[in-house]
Amino acid sequence: MSWESKYSVGISKFDDDHQIILNLIDTYLTQSDSGLDLNTVRFIIDQLGDYSQTHFKAEETYMAEIKYPRLDDHRRLHHEMLD
Ligand SMILES: [Fe+2]
């Protein structure tokens, strides 16, 4: 799983966040094939959780500012992902 320009949302800060999140997921997926120790798994999951929460809040704030019509649906999706 790697970043491709077709994933761009046109806002560089959010594109940067998405690349970081994808890199964390990719690190987990590629490393887990060779066997990850529990501390590394915890580190990746913690980083992913922390970074995603910060990113989702920033995204939702921006969407509210621009009155994004599907904000409630997107917010629900964020909550499901964090769960
Ligand atoms: Fe996002």
PDB file of the backbone (N, CA, C, O) and the ligand in Angstrom, with CONECT records:
HET    LIG  A 101       1
ATOM      1  N   MET A   1       0.858  -1.169   0.000  1.00  0.00           N
ATOM      2  CA  MET A   1       0.000   0.000   0.000  1.00  0.00           C
ATOM      3  C   MET A   1       0.903   1.231   0.000  1.00  0.00           C
ATOM      4  O   MET A   1       1.629   1.476   0.963  1.00  0.00           O
ATOM      5  N   SER A   2       0.854   1.987  -1.065  1.00  0.00           N
ATOM      6  CA  SER A   2       1.685   3.183  -1.092  1.00  0.00           C
ATOM      7  C   SER A   2       0.895   4.346  -1.691  1.00  0.00           C
ATOM      8  O   SER A   2      -0.101   4.166  -2.393  1.00  0.00           O
ATOM      9  N   TRP A   3       1.379   5.526  -1.383  1.00  0.00           N
ATOM     10  CA  TRP A   3       0.712   6.753  -1.811  1.00  0.00           C
ATOM     11  C   TRP A   3       0.778   6.892  -3.331  1.00  0.00           C
ATOM     12  O   TRP A   3       1.799   6.596  -3.951  1.00  0.00           O
ATOM     13  N   GLU A   4      -0.313   7.339  -3.911  1.00  0.00           N
ATOM     14  CA  GLU A   4      -0.344   7.660  -5.342  1.00  0.00           C
ATOM     15  C   GLU A   4      -1.011   9.025  -5.483  1.00  0.00           C
ATOM     16  O   GLU A   4      -1.888   9.387  -4.698  1.00  0.00           O
ATOM     17  N   SER A   5      -0.583   9.773  -6.494  1.00  0.00           N
ATOM     18  CA  SER A   5      -1.095  11.142  -6.665  1.00  0.00           C
ATOM     19  C   SER A   5      -2.613  11.178  -6.846  1.00  0.00           C
ATOM     20  O   SER A   5      -3.247  12.197  -6.573  1.00  0.00           O
ATOM     21  N   LYS A   6      -3.191  10.076  -7.302  1.00  0.00           N
ATOM     22  CA  LYS A   6      -4.649  10.059  -7.485  1.00  0.00           C
ATOM     23  C   LYS A   6      -5.390  10.128  -6.137  1.00  0.00           C
ATOM     24  O   LYS A   6      -6.594  10.384  -6.103  1.00  0.00           O
ATOM     25  N   TYR A   7      -4.662   9.898  -5.024  1.00  0.00           N
ATOM     26  CA  TYR A   7      -5.283   9.996  -3.699  1.00  0.00           C
ATOM     27  C   TYR A   7      -5.339  11.431  -3.191  1.00  0.00           C
ATOM     28  O   TYR A   7      -5.957  11.696  -2.161  1.00  0.00           O
ATOM     29  N   SER A   8      -4.707  12.352  -3.895  1.00  0.00           N
ATOM     30  CA  SER A   8      -4.632  13.733  -3.419  1.00  0.00           C
ATOM     31  C   SER A   8      -6.023  14.339  -3.257  1.00  0.00           C
ATOM     32  O   SER A   8      -6.905  14.177  -4.100  1.00  0.00           O
ATOM     33  N   VAL A   9      -6.182  15.055  -2.121  1.00  0.00           N
ATOM     34  CA  VAL A   9      -7.433  15.783  -1.908  1.00  0.00           C
ATOM     35  C   VAL A   9      -7.260  17.255  -2.266  1.00  0.00           C
ATOM     36  O   VAL A   9      -8.189  18.051  -2.129  1.00  0.00           O
ATOM     37  N   GLY A  10      -6.057  17.608  -2.726  1.00  0.00           N
ATOM     38  CA  GLY A  10      -5.807  18.973  -3.178  1.00  0.00           C
ATOM     39  C   GLY A  10      -5.428  19.931  -2.066  1.00  0.00           C
ATOM     40  O   GLY A  10      -5.318  21.136  -2.291  1.00  0.00           O
ATOM     41  N   ILE A  11      -5.229  19.403  -0.867  1.00  0.00           N
ATOM     42  CA  ILE A  11      -4.807  20.231   0.273  1.00  0.00           C
ATOM     43  C   ILE A  11      -3.534  19.576   0.813  1.00  0.00           C
ATOM     44  O   ILE A  11      -3.577  18.472   1.354  1.00  0.00           O
ATOM     45  N   SER A  12      -2.411  20.264   0.660  1.00  0.00           N
ATOM     46  CA  SER A  12      -1.123  19.612   0.913  1.00  0.00           C
ATOM     47  C   SER A  12      -0.985  19.100   2.347  1.00  0.00           C
ATOM     48  O   SER A  12      -0.399  18.040   2.562  1.00  0.00           O
ATOM     49  N   LYS A  13      -1.512  19.830   3.329  1.00  0.00           N
ATOM     50  CA  LYS A  13      -1.411  19.362   4.713  1.00  0.00           C
ATOM     51  C   LYS A  13      -2.118  18.016   4.889  1.00  0.00           C
ATOM     52  O   LYS A  13      -1.600  17.117   5.551  1.00  0.00           O
ATOM     53  N   PHE A  14      -3.301  17.887   4.294  1.00  0.00           N
ATOM     54  CA  PHE A  14      -4.047  16.630   4.435  1.00  0.00           C
ATOM     55  C   PHE A  14      -3.403  15.524   3.604  1.00  0.00           C
ATOM     56  O   PHE A  14      -3.383  14.365   4.018  1.00  0.00           O
ATOM     57  N   ASP A  15      -2.876  15.882   2.428  1.00  0.00           N
ATOM     58  CA  ASP A  15      -2.154  14.877   1.638  1.00  0.00           C
ATOM     59  C   ASP A  15      -0.942  14.364   2.416  1.00  0.00           C
ATOM     60  O   ASP A  15      -0.654  13.167   2.411  1.00  0.00           O
ATOM     61  N   ASP A  16      -0.233  15.279   3.085  1.00  0.00           N
ATOM     62  CA  ASP A  16       0.924  14.867   3.900  1.00  0.00           C
ATOM     63  C   ASP A  16       0.484  13.924   5.019  1.00  0.00           C
ATOM     64  O   ASP A  16       1.115  12.896   5.262  1.00  0.00           O
ATOM     65  N   ASP A  17      -0.609  14.290   5.697  1.00  0.00           N
ATOM     66  CA  ASP A  17      -1.130  13.431   6.771  1.00  0.00           C
ATOM     67  C   ASP A  17      -1.477  12.050   6.236  1.00  0.00           C
ATOM     68  O   ASP A  17      -1.131  11.034   6.838  1.00  0.00           O
ATOM     69  N   HIS A  18      -2.167  12.024   5.095  1.00  0.00           N
ATOM     70  CA  HIS A  18      -2.584  10.734   4.525  1.00  0.00           C
ATOM     71  C   HIS A  18      -1.372   9.880   4.169  1.00  0.00           C
ATOM     72  O   HIS A  18      -1.397   8.661   4.337  1.00  0.00           O
ATOM     73  N   GLN A  19      -0.316  10.516   3.680  1.00  0.00           N
ATOM     74  CA  GLN A  19       0.902   9.759   3.342  1.00  0.00           C
ATOM     75  C   GLN A  19       1.535   9.167   4.603  1.00  0.00           C
ATOM     76  O   GLN A  19       2.005   8.030   4.589  1.00  0.00           O
ATOM     77  N   ILE A  20       1.546   9.930   5.681  1.00  0.00           N
ATOM     78  CA  ILE A  20       2.114   9.428   6.935  1.00  0.00           C
ATOM     79  C   ILE A  20       1.289   8.253   7.448  1.00  0.00           C
ATOM     80  O   ILE A  20       1.843   7.237   7.869  1.00  0.00           O
ATOM     81  N   ILE A  21      -0.035   8.391   7.412  1.00  0.00           N
ATOM     82  CA  ILE A  21      -0.910   7.313   7.883  1.00  0.00           C
ATOM     83  C   ILE A  21      -0.726   6.067   7.014  1.00  0.00           C
ATOM     84  O   ILE A  21      -0.637   4.952   7.529  1.00  0.00           O
ATOM     85  N   LEU A  22      -0.669   6.261   5.695  1.00  0.00           N
ATOM     86  CA  LEU A  22      -0.447   5.119   4.798  1.00  0.00           C
ATOM     87  C   LEU A  22       0.906   4.459   5.064  1.00  0.00           C
ATOM     88  O   LEU A  22       1.022   3.233   5.030  1.00  0.00           O
ATOM     89  N   ASN A  23       1.924   5.272   5.327  1.00  0.00           N
ATOM     90  CA  ASN A  23       3.249   4.706   5.615  1.00  0.00           C
ATOM     91  C   ASN A  23       3.230   3.870   6.888  1.00  0.00           C
ATOM     92  O   ASN A  23       3.877   2.825   6.951  1.00  0.00           O
ATOM     93  N   LEU A  24       2.498   4.317   7.898  1.00  0.00           N
ATOM     94  CA  LEU A  24       2.395   3.537   9.139  1.00  0.00           C
ATOM     95  C   LEU A  24       1.699   2.203   8.871  1.00  0.00           C
ATOM     96  O   LEU A  24       2.140   1.160   9.352  1.00  0.00           O
ATOM     97  N   ILE A  25       0.621   2.244   8.109  1.00  0.00           N
ATOM     98  CA  ILE A  25      -0.099   1.000   7.778  1.00  0.00           C
ATOM     99  C   ILE A  25       0.799   0.092   6.948  1.00  0.00           C
ATOM    100  O   ILE A  25       0.851  -1.117   7.174  1.00  0.00           O
ATOM    101  N   ASP A  26       1.504   0.678   5.989  1.00  0.00           N
ATOM    102  CA  ASP A  26       2.392  -0.111   5.131  1.00  0.00           C
ATOM    103  C   ASP A  26       3.522  -0.740   5.940  1.00  0.00           C
ATOM    104  O   ASP A  26       3.888  -1.894   5.714  1.00  0.00           O
ATOM    105  N   THR A  27       4.068   0.017   6.873  1.00  0.00           N
ATOM    106  CA  THR A  27       5.125  -0.527   7.733  1.00  0.00           C
ATOM    107  C   THR A  27       4.598  -1.731   8.497  1.00  0.00           C
ATOM    108  O   THR A  27       5.261  -2.765   8.578  1.00  0.00           O
ATOM    109  N   TYR A  28       3.416  -1.593   9.048  1.00  0.00           N
ATOM    110  CA  TYR A  28       2.825  -2.714   9.790  1.00  0.00           C
ATOM    111  C   TYR A  28       2.629  -3.926   8.881  1.00  0.00           C
ATOM    112  O   TYR A  28       3.002  -5.043   9.240  1.00  0.00           O
ATOM    113  N   LEU A  29       2.038  -3.701   7.698  1.00  0.00           N
ATOM    114  CA  LEU A  29       1.731  -4.827   6.799  1.00  0.00           C
ATOM    115  C   LEU A  29       2.997  -5.506   6.285  1.00  0.00           C
ATOM    116  O   LEU A  29       3.056  -6.734   6.241  1.00  0.00           O
ATOM    117  N   THR A  30       3.996  -4.744   5.900  1.00  0.00           N
ATOM    118  CA  THR A  30       5.201  -5.353   5.342  1.00  0.00           C
ATOM    119  C   THR A  30       6.055  -6.003   6.432  1.00  0.00           C
ATOM    120  O   THR A  30       6.653  -7.056   6.216  1.00  0.00           O
ATOM    121  N   GLN A  31       6.106  -5.370   7.600  1.00  0.00           N
ATOM    122  CA  GLN A  31       6.920  -5.927   8.690  1.00  0.00           C
ATOM    123  C   GLN A  31       6.258  -7.144   9.314  1.00  0.00           C
ATOM    124  O   GLN A  31       6.945  -8.045   9.797  1.00  0.00           O
ATOM    125  N   SER A  32       4.927  -7.180   9.308  1.00  0.00           N
ATOM    126  CA  SER A  32       4.243  -8.290   9.976  1.00  0.00           C
ATOM    127  C   SER A  32       4.489  -9.607   9.252  1.00  0.00           C
ATOM    128  O   SER A  32       4.378 -10.673   9.857  1.00  0.00           O
ATOM    129  N   ASP A  33       4.824  -9.547   7.961  1.00  0.00           N
ATOM    130  CA  ASP A  33       5.142 -10.780   7.221  1.00  0.00           C
ATOM    131  C   ASP A  33       6.385 -11.455   7.778  1.00  0.00           C
ATOM    132  O   ASP A  33       6.489 -12.682   7.778  1.00  0.00           O
ATOM    133  N   SER A  34       7.326 -10.647   8.253  1.00  0.00           N
ATOM    134  CA  SER A  34       8.571 -11.222   8.769  1.00  0.00           C
ATOM    135  C   SER A  34       8.535 -11.375  10.291  1.00  0.00           C
ATOM    136  O   SER A  34       9.530 -11.765  10.902  1.00  0.00           O
ATOM    137  N   GLY A  35       7.387 -11.068  10.899  1.00  0.00           N
ATOM    138  CA  GLY A  35       7.248 -11.258  12.331  1.00  0.00           C
ATOM    139  C   GLY A  35       7.630 -10.033  13.118  1.00  0.00           C
ATOM    140  O   GLY A  35       8.807  -9.685  13.221  1.00  0.00           O
ATOM    141  N   LEU A  36       6.635  -9.382  13.670  1.00  0.00           N
ATOM    142  CA  LEU A  36       6.873  -8.181  14.474  1.00  0.00           C
ATOM    143  C   LEU A  36       6.847  -8.545  15.948  1.00  0.00           C
ATOM    144  O   LEU A  36       6.056  -9.388  16.374  1.00  0.00           O
ATOM    145  N   ASP A  37       7.711  -7.911  16.722  1.00  0.00           N
ATOM    146  CA  ASP A  37       7.615  -8.124  18.163  1.00  0.00           C
ATOM    147  C   ASP A  37       6.497  -7.242  18.713  1.00  0.00           C
ATOM    148  O   ASP A  37       6.109  -6.253  18.090  1.00  0.00           O
ATOM    149  N   LEU A  38       5.995  -7.604  19.861  1.00  0.00           N
ATOM    150  CA  LEU A  38       4.835  -6.932  20.440  1.00  0.00           C
ATOM    151  C   LEU A  38       5.075  -5.442  20.665  1.00  0.00           C
ATOM    152  O   LEU A  38       4.170  -4.634  20.457  1.00  0.00           O
ATOM    153  N   ASN A  39       6.273  -5.073  21.084  1.00  0.00           N
ATOM    154  CA  ASN A  39       6.568  -3.655  21.323  1.00  0.00           C
ATOM    155  C   ASN A  39       6.472  -2.838  20.037  1.00  0.00           C
ATOM    156  O   ASN A  39       5.993  -1.704  20.054  1.00  0.00           O
ATOM    157  N   THR A  40       6.926  -3.409  18.926  1.00  0.00           N
ATOM    158  CA  THR A  40       6.848  -2.707  17.649  1.00  0.00           C
ATOM    159  C   THR A  40       5.400  -2.570  17.200  1.00  0.00           C
ATOM    160  O   THR A  40       4.997  -1.524  16.691  1.00  0.00           O
ATOM    161  N   VAL A  41       4.620  -3.632  17.392  1.00  0.00           N
ATOM    162  CA  VAL A  41       3.196  -3.571  17.039  1.00  0.00           C
ATOM    163  C   VAL A  41       2.513  -2.480  17.855  1.00  0.00           C
ATOM    164  O   VAL A  41       1.744  -1.681  17.321  1.00  0.00           O
ATOM    165  N   ARG A  42       2.802  -2.454  19.165  1.00  0.00           N
ATOM    166  CA  ARG A  42       2.199  -1.430  20.031  1.00  0.00           C
ATOM    167  C   ARG A  42       2.600  -0.028  19.579  1.00  0.00           C
ATOM    168  O   ARG A  42       1.770   0.881  19.551  1.00  0.00           O
ATOM    169  N   PHE A  43       3.865   0.143  19.227  1.00  0.00           N
ATOM    170  CA  PHE A  43       4.350   1.452  18.794  1.00  0.00           C
ATOM    171  C   PHE A  43       3.600   1.907  17.533  1.00  0.00           C
ATOM    172  O   PHE A  43       3.135   3.045  17.461  1.00  0.00           O
ATOM    173  N   ILE A  44       3.488   1.023  16.551  1.00  0.00           N
ATOM    174  CA  ILE A  44       2.815   1.387  15.297  1.00  0.00           C
ATOM    175  C   ILE A  44       1.340   1.696  15.554  1.00  0.00           C
ATOM    176  O   ILE A  44       0.817   2.685  15.041  1.00  0.00           O
ATOM    177  N   ILE A  45       0.672   0.864  16.338  1.00  0.00           N
ATOM    178  CA  ILE A  45      -0.752   1.069  16.620  1.00  0.00           C
ATOM    179  C   ILE A  45      -0.955   2.384  17.386  1.00  0.00           C
ATOM    180  O   ILE A  45      -1.884   3.138  17.095  1.00  0.00           O
ATOM    181  N   ASP A  46      -0.080   2.655  18.367  1.00  0.00           N
ATOM    182  CA  ASP A  46      -0.181   3.917  19.121  1.00  0.00           C
ATOM    183  C   ASP A  46       0.020   5.121  18.212  1.00  0.00           C
ATOM    184  O   ASP A  46      -0.736   6.091  18.274  1.00  0.00           O
ATOM    185  N   GLN A  47       1.043   5.051  17.370  1.00  0.00           N
ATOM    186  CA  GLN A  47       1.306   6.147  16.435  1.00  0.00           C
ATOM    187  C   GLN A  47       0.126   6.355  15.487  1.00  0.00           C
ATOM    188  O   GLN A  47      -0.297   7.482  15.228  1.00  0.00           O
ATOM    189  N   LEU A  48      -0.389   5.247  14.981  1.00  0.00           N
ATOM    190  CA  LEU A  48      -1.518   5.307  14.051  1.00  0.00           C
ATOM    191  C   LEU A  48      -2.743   5.922  14.727  1.00  0.00           C
ATOM    192  O   LEU A  48      -3.428   6.758  14.137  1.00  0.00           O
ATOM    193  N   GLY A  49      -3.016   5.504  15.969  1.00  0.00           N
ATOM    194  CA  GLY A  49      -4.159   6.040  16.712  1.00  0.00           C
ATOM    195  C   GLY A  49      -3.994   7.529  16.988  1.00  0.00           C
ATOM    196  O   GLY A  49      -4.903   8.323  16.743  1.00  0.00           O
ATOM    197  N   ASP A  50      -2.826   7.897  17.500  1.00  0.00           N
ATOM    198  CA  ASP A  50      -2.583   9.305  17.843  1.00  0.00           C
ATOM    199  C   ASP A  50      -2.637  10.188  16.600  1.00  0.00           C
ATOM    200  O   ASP A  50      -3.289  11.232  16.590  1.00  0.00           O
ATOM    201  N   TYR A  51      -1.945   9.751  15.558  1.00  0.00           N
ATOM    202  CA  TYR A  51      -1.881  10.578  14.360  1.00  0.00           C
ATOM    203  C   TYR A  51      -3.245  10.683  13.690  1.00  0.00           C
ATOM    204  O   TYR A  51      -3.624  11.747  13.201  1.00  0.00           O
ATOM    205  N   SER A  52      -3.979   9.574  13.671  1.00  0.00           N
ATOM    206  CA  SER A  52      -5.303   9.581  13.037  1.00  0.00           C
ATOM    207  C   SER A  52      -6.248  10.502  13.794  1.00  0.00           C
ATOM    208  O   SER A  52      -7.009  11.245  13.173  1.00  0.00           O
ATOM    209  N   GLN A  53      -6.214  10.468  15.132  1.00  0.00           N
ATOM    210  CA  GLN A  53      -7.107  11.336  15.907  1.00  0.00           C
ATOM    211  C   GLN A  53      -6.838  12.805  15.602  1.00  0.00           C
ATOM    212  O   GLN A  53      -7.766  13.585  15.388  1.00  0.00           O
ATOM    213  N   THR A  54      -5.568  13.172  15.585  1.00  0.00           N
ATOM    214  CA  THR A  54      -5.206  14.559  15.291  1.00  0.00           C
ATOM    215  C   THR A  54      -5.640  14.939  13.881  1.00  0.00           C
ATOM    216  O   THR A  54      -6.203  16.010  13.658  1.00  0.00           O
ATOM    217  N   HIS A  55      -5.371  14.051  12.940  1.00  0.00           N
ATOM    218  CA  HIS A  55      -5.733  14.317  11.545  1.00  0.00           C
ATOM    219  C   HIS A  55      -7.247  14.430  11.377  1.00  0.00           C
ATOM    220  O   HIS A  55      -7.732  15.342  10.707  1.00  0.00           O
ATOM    221  N   PHE A  56      -7.987  13.513  11.979  1.00  0.00           N
ATOM    222  CA  PHE A  56      -9.439  13.526  11.815  1.00  0.00           C
ATOM    223  C   PHE A  56     -10.037  14.815  12.379  1.00  0.00           C
ATOM    224  O   PHE A  56     -10.950  15.389  11.786  1.00  0.00           O
ATOM    225  N   LYS A  57      -9.527  15.266  13.517  1.00  0.00           N
ATOM    226  CA  LYS A  57     -10.032  16.524  14.088  1.00  0.00           C
ATOM    227  C   LYS A  57      -9.771  17.691  13.140  1.00  0.00           C
ATOM    228  O   LYS A  57     -10.646  18.529  12.920  1.00  0.00           O
ATOM    229  N   ALA A  58      -8.562  17.740  12.582  1.00  0.00           N
ATOM    230  CA  ALA A  58      -8.217  18.828  11.652  1.00  0.00           C
ATOM    231  C   ALA A  58      -9.108  18.776  10.414  1.00  0.00           C
ATOM    232  O   ALA A  58      -9.577  19.803   9.922  1.00  0.00           O
ATOM    233  N   GLU A  59      -9.330  17.566   9.926  1.00  0.00           N
ATOM    234  CA  GLU A  59     -10.165  17.404   8.734  1.00  0.00           C
ATOM    235  C   GLU A  59     -11.609  17.830   9.014  1.00  0.00           C
ATOM    236  O   GLU A  59     -12.229  18.520   8.205  1.00  0.00           O
ATOM    237  N   GLU A  60     -12.132  17.413  10.165  1.00  0.00           N
ATOM    238  CA  GLU A  60     -13.517  17.746  10.507  1.00  0.00           C
ATOM    239  C   GLU A  60     -13.679  19.255  10.738  1.00  0.00           C
ATOM    240  O   GLU A  60     -14.699  19.839  10.372  1.00  0.00           O
ATOM    241  N   THR A  61     -12.669  19.875  11.343  1.00  0.00           N
ATOM    242  CA  THR A  61     -12.715  21.329  11.544  1.00  0.00           C
ATOM    243  C   THR A  61     -12.754  22.043  10.195  1.00  0.00           C
ATOM    244  O   THR A  61     -13.537  22.970   9.987  1.00  0.00           O
ATOM    245  N   TYR A  62     -11.896  21.591   9.289  1.00  0.00           N
ATOM    246  CA  TYR A  62     -11.864  22.197   7.955  1.00  0.00           C
ATOM    247  C   TYR A  62     -13.203  21.986   7.235  1.00  0.00           C
ATOM    248  O   TYR A  62     -13.739  22.910   6.623  1.00  0.00           O
ATOM    249  N   MET A  63     -13.733  20.766   7.314  1.00  0.00           N
ATOM    250  CA  MET A  63     -14.996  20.469   6.638  1.00  0.00           C
ATOM    251  C   MET A  63     -16.133  21.322   7.199  1.00  0.00           C
ATOM    252  O   MET A  63     -17.013  21.759   6.457  1.00  0.00           O
ATOM    253  N   ALA A  64     -16.109  21.556   8.508  1.00  0.00           N
ATOM    254  CA  ALA A  64     -17.139  22.417   9.112  1.00  0.00           C
ATOM    255  C   ALA A  64     -16.991  23.845   8.596  1.00  0.00           C
ATOM    256  O   ALA A  64     -17.984  24.511   8.305  1.00  0.00           O
ATOM    257  N   GLU A  65     -15.742  24.312   8.484  1.00  0.00           N
ATOM    258  CA  GLU A  65     -15.491  25.679   7.996  1.00  0.00           C
ATOM    259  C   GLU A  65     -16.014  25.887   6.577  1.00  0.00           C
ATOM    260  O   GLU A  65     -16.551  26.947   6.255  1.00  0.00           O
ATOM    261  N   ILE A  66     -15.854  24.875   5.737  1.00  0.00           N
ATOM    262  CA  ILE A  66     -16.302  25.017   4.344  1.00  0.00           C
ATOM    263  C   ILE A  66     -17.738  24.520   4.160  1.00  0.00           C
ATOM    264  O   ILE A  66     -18.256  24.470   3.045  1.00  0.00           O
ATOM    265  N   LYS A  67     -18.373  24.151   5.291  1.00  0.00           N
ATOM    266  CA  LYS A  67     -19.752  23.641   5.280  1.00  0.00           C
ATOM    267  C   LYS A  67     -19.899  22.438   4.332  1.00  0.00           C
ATOM    268  O   LYS A  67     -20.795  22.377   3.490  1.00  0.00           O
ATOM    269  N   TYR A  68     -18.986  21.503   4.512  1.00  0.00           N
ATOM    270  CA  TYR A  68     -19.026  20.269   3.713  1.00  0.00           C
ATOM    271  C   TYR A  68     -20.342  19.547   3.988  1.00  0.00           C
ATOM    272  O   TYR A  68     -20.634  19.229   5.140  1.00  0.00           O
ATOM    273  N   PRO A  69     -21.145  19.279   2.952  1.00  0.00           N
ATOM    274  CA  PRO A  69     -22.500  18.773   3.176  1.00  0.00           C
ATOM    275  C   PRO A  69     -22.565  17.360   3.788  1.00  0.00           C
ATOM    276  O   PRO A  69     -23.580  16.989   4.378  1.00  0.00           O
ATOM    277  N   ARG A  70     -21.496  16.581   3.648  1.00  0.00           N
ATOM    278  CA  ARG A  70     -21.544  15.204   4.181  1.00  0.00           C
ATOM    279  C   ARG A  70     -20.635  15.058   5.407  1.00  0.00           C
ATOM    280  O   ARG A  70     -20.081  13.987   5.659  1.00  0.00           O
ATOM    281  N   LEU A  71     -20.494  16.137   6.152  1.00  0.00           N
ATOM    282  CA  LEU A  71     -19.616  16.112   7.330  1.00  0.00           C
ATOM    283  C   LEU A  71     -20.043  15.052   8.343  1.00  0.00           C
ATOM    284  O   LEU A  71     -19.198  14.333   8.876  1.00  0.00           O
ATOM    285  N   ASP A  72     -21.351  14.949   8.614  1.00  0.00           N
ATOM    286  CA  ASP A  72     -21.804  13.961   9.609  1.00  0.00           C
ATOM    287  C   ASP A  72     -21.433  12.541   9.188  1.00  0.00           C
ATOM    288  O   ASP A  72     -20.990  11.745  10.016  1.00  0.00           O
ATOM    289  N   ASP A  73     -21.608  12.222   7.915  1.00  0.00           N
ATOM    290  CA  ASP A  73     -21.236  10.885   7.421  1.00  0.00           C
ATOM    291  C   ASP A  73     -19.733  10.660   7.563  1.00  0.00           C
ATOM    292  O   ASP A  73     -19.289   9.584   7.962  1.00  0.00           O
ATOM    293  N   HIS A  74     -18.962  11.686   7.233  1.00  0.00           N
ATOM    294  CA  HIS A  74     -17.502  11.552   7.297  1.00  0.00           C
ATOM    295  C   HIS A  74     -17.042  11.422   8.746  1.00  0.00           C
ATOM    296  O   HIS A  74     -16.129  10.656   9.051  1.00  0.00           O
ATOM    297  N   ARG A  75     -17.684  12.181   9.635  1.00  0.00           N
ATOM    298  CA  ARG A  75     -17.344  12.103  11.065  1.00  0.00           C
ATOM    299  C   ARG A  75     -17.639  10.689  11.590  1.00  0.00           C
ATOM    300  O   ARG A  75     -16.860  10.128  12.361  1.00  0.00           O
ATOM    301  N   ARG A  76     -18.758  10.135  11.167  1.00  0.00           N
ATOM    302  CA  ARG A  76     -19.127   8.775  11.584  1.00  0.00           C
ATOM    303  C   ARG A  76     -18.081   7.772  11.091  1.00  0.00           C
ATOM    304  O   ARG A  76     -17.700   6.852  11.815  1.00  0.00           O
ATOM    305  N   LEU A  77     -17.626   7.959   9.857  1.00  0.00           N
ATOM    306  CA  LEU A  77     -16.598   7.089   9.291  1.00  0.00           C
ATOM    307  C   LEU A  77     -15.297   7.182  10.101  1.00  0.00           C
ATOM    308  O   LEU A  77     -14.643   6.170  10.352  1.00  0.00           O
ATOM    309  N   HIS A  78     -14.934   8.387  10.502  1.00  0.00           N
ATOM    310  CA  HIS A  78     -13.736   8.567  11.332  1.00  0.00           C
ATOM    311  C   HIS A  78     -13.878   7.801  12.651  1.00  0.00           C
ATOM    312  O   HIS A  78     -12.942   7.130  13.086  1.00  0.00           O
ATOM    313  N   HIS A  79     -15.049   7.902  13.283  1.00  0.00           N
ATOM    314  CA  HIS A  79     -15.264   7.195  14.550  1.00  0.00           C
ATOM    315  C   HIS A  79     -15.153   5.687  14.352  1.00  0.00           C
ATOM    316  O   HIS A  79     -14.569   4.987  15.180  1.00  0.00           O
ATOM    317  N   GLU A  80     -15.712   5.195  13.261  1.00  0.00           N
ATOM    318  CA  GLU A  80     -15.629   3.746  12.996  1.00  0.00           C
ATOM    319  C   GLU A  80     -14.172   3.322  12.805  1.00  0.00           C
ATOM    320  O   GLU A  80     -13.751   2.274  13.296  1.00  0.00           O
ATOM    321  N   MET A  81     -13.413   4.144  12.090  1.00  0.00           N
ATOM    322  CA  MET A  81     -11.999   3.797  11.870  1.00  0.00           C
ATOM    323  C   MET A  81     -11.226   3.787  13.185  1.00  0.00           C
ATOM    324  O   MET A  81     -10.380   2.920  13.402  1.00  0.00           O
ATOM    325  N   LEU A  82     -11.513   4.747  14.061  1.00  0.00           N
ATOM    326  CA  LEU A  82     -10.793   4.782  15.346  1.00  0.00           C
ATOM    327  C   LEU A  82     -11.169   3.594  16.228  1.00  0.00           C
ATOM    328  O   LEU A  82     -10.326   3.057  16.947  1.00  0.00           O
ATOM    329  N   ASP A  83     -12.433   3.189  16.170  1.00  0.00           N
ATOM    330  CA  ASP A  83     -12.850   1.996  16.939  1.00  0.00           C
ATOM    331  C   ASP A  83     -12.099   0.765  16.477  1.00  0.00           C
ATOM    332  O   ASP A  83     -12.316  -0.326  17.006  1.00  0.00           O
TER     333      ASP A  83
HETATM  334 FE   LIG A 101      -8.249  12.132   5.964  1.00  0.00          FE2+
END
